[in-house]
C-alpha cells in the first residue's frame, strides 16, 4: 500500500476549503439579505425559546460568512473547519429532530423554499457531507513538526 501523496492532499484540502467557503458564504449572505424570513424558519423548528430566535437569526449568518472567509486563510483554516463541523452537526441535529417530530418545514438553509420532508432529508444529508468535508480539512490542517 502506498502512502498518500502530500501534494495531492494539500491540493484536496485547498479545493475542499474553497468549496466549503463558497457554500457557507453563499448561505450566510442569503440569510443576511432576509433576516425575518430566516427567523421564521428558525421559529418553525420549535427548538429555541422565542427570545433567542432573533439573536440567533441575526448572528448565525454572520458567523457562517466569517467561517467561510476564515477557512480560506491557511493560519485560521483549522479553527474555521472546527467551527464548521460544530454548526453542521447542529444543523443536522435540528433537521433530524424536526423530521422525527413529524414537522414539515423549510429549514432556511439556502433561502426560502416550499416546506418538504424530502428536501429536509436532502439537507440533512448535505449536512453530513459538509461535516465530513470540514473534518477532512480539520485533520489535514494539523501543525506539522519542523
JOLIN-V731442 format. One record per residue. N is the residue number from 1. RES is the residue in one letter. PHI is phi in whole degrees, -180 to 180 (none if undefined). OMEGA is omega in whole degrees, 0 to 359 (NA if undefined). Layout:
n={N & N}
res={RES & RES}
phi={PHI & PHI}
omega={OMEGA & OMEGA}
This chain:
n={1 & 2 & 3 & 4 & 5 & 6 & 7 & 8 & 9 & 10 & 11 & 12 & 13 & 14 & 15 & 16 & 17 & 18 & 19 & 20 & 21 & 22 & 23 & 24 & 25 & 26 & 27 & 28 & 29 & 30 & 31 & 32 & 33 & 34 & 35 & 36 & 37 & 38 & 39 & 40 & 41 & 42 & 43 & 44 & 45 & 46 & 47 & 48 & 49 & 50 & 51 & 52 & 53 & 54 & 55 & 56 & 57 & 58 & 59 & 60 & 61 & 62 & 63 & 64 & 65 & 66 & 67 & 68 & 69 & 70 & 71 & 72 & 73 & 74 & 75 & 76 & 77 & 78 & 79 & 80 & 81 & 82 & 83 & 84 & 85 & 86 & 87 & 88 & 89 & 90 & 91 & 92 & 93 & 94 & 95 & 96 & 97 & 98 & 99 & 100 & 101 & 102 & 103 & 104 & 105 & 106 & 107 & 108 & 109 & 110 & 111 & 112 & 113 & 114 & 115 & 116 & 117 & 118 & 119 & 120 & 121 & 122 & 123 & 124 & 125 & 126 & 127 & 128 & 129 & 130 & 131 & 132 & 133 & 134 & 135 & 136 & 137 & 138 & 139 & 140 & 141 & 142 & 143 & 144 & 145 & 146}
res={X & X & X & X & X & X & X & X & X & X & X & X & X & X & X & X & X & X & X & X & X & X & X & X & X & X & X & X & X & X & X & X & X & X & X & X & X & X & X & X & X & X & X & X & X & X & X & X & X & X & X & X & X & X & X & X & X & X & X & X & X & X & X & X & X & X & X & X & X & X & X & X & X & X & X & X & X & X & X & X & X & X & X & X & X & X & X & X & X & X & X & X & X & X & X & X & X & X & X & X & X & X & X & X & X & X & X & X & X & X & X & X & X & X & X & X & X & X & X & X & X & X & X & X & X & X & X & X & X & X & X & X & X & X & X & X & X & X & X & X & X & X & X & X & X & X}
phi={none & -92 & -75 & -63 & -72 & -61 & -67 & -65 & -66 & -63 & -62 & -61 & -62 & -68 & -63 & -64 & -61 & -62 & -65 & -61 & -59 & -60 & -63 & -77 & -67 & -60 & -61 & -66 & -64 & -63 & -71 & -64 & -65 & -140 & -66 & -67 & -63 & -67 & -61 & -63 & -63 & -63 & -59 & -59 & -70 & 64 & -102 & -86 & -62 & -54 & -68 & -100 & -63 & -64 & -60 & -66 & -66 & -86 & -85 & -59 & -61 & -65 & -63 & -62 & -64 & -60 & -64 & -61 & -73 & -68 & -73 & -80 & -100 & -56 & -69 & -110 & -60 & -64 & -66 & -63 & -63 & -63 & -62 & -67 & -62 & -65 & -74 & -70 & -64 & -63 & -61 & -60 & -63 & -65 & -65 & -62 & -60 & -64 & -63 & -66 & -84 & 80 & -79 & -122 & -148 & -96 & -72 & 77 & -61 & -131 & 91 & -75 & -156 & -72 & -59 & -156 & -67 & -63 & -62 & -60 & -64 & -65 & -70 & -64 & -64 & -62 & -61 & -64 & -64 & -64 & -62 & -61 & -64 & -65 & -63 & -60 & -63 & -59 & -67 & -82 & -102 & -64 & -66 & -98 & -64 & -75}
omega={182 & 177 & 176 & 178 & 182 & 179 & 177 & 179 & 177 & 179 & 179 & 180 & 180 & 180 & 179 & 177 & 178 & 179 & 178 & 179 & 181 & 181 & 187 & 175 & 178 & 182 & 180 & 180 & 178 & 178 & 180 & 180 & 181 & 185 & 179 & 177 & 179 & 177 & 176 & 178 & 179 & 179 & 182 & 179 & 179 & 182 & 183 & 171 & 185 & 181 & 180 & 183 & 182 & 177 & 179 & 182 & 177 & 185 & 184 & 181 & 178 & 178 & 178 & 180 & 179 & 178 & 178 & 178 & 183 & 180 & 177 & 183 & 186 & 182 & 182 & 186 & 183 & 179 & 179 & 179 & 177 & 179 & 179 & 175 & 181 & 182 & 177 & 175 & 178 & 179 & 180 & 181 & 179 & 179 & 179 & 178 & 180 & 179 & 180 & 178 & 177 & 180 & 172 & 184 & 174 & 184 & 182 & 184 & 183 & 182 & 183 & 176 & 178 & 177 & 183 & 178 & 177 & 179 & 178 & 178 & 178 & 180 & 175 & 177 & 177 & 178 & 178 & 179 & 180 & 176 & 180 & 178 & 179 & 178 & 178 & 179 & 179 & 182 & 180 & 182 & 179 & 176 & 178 & 178 & 181 & NA}
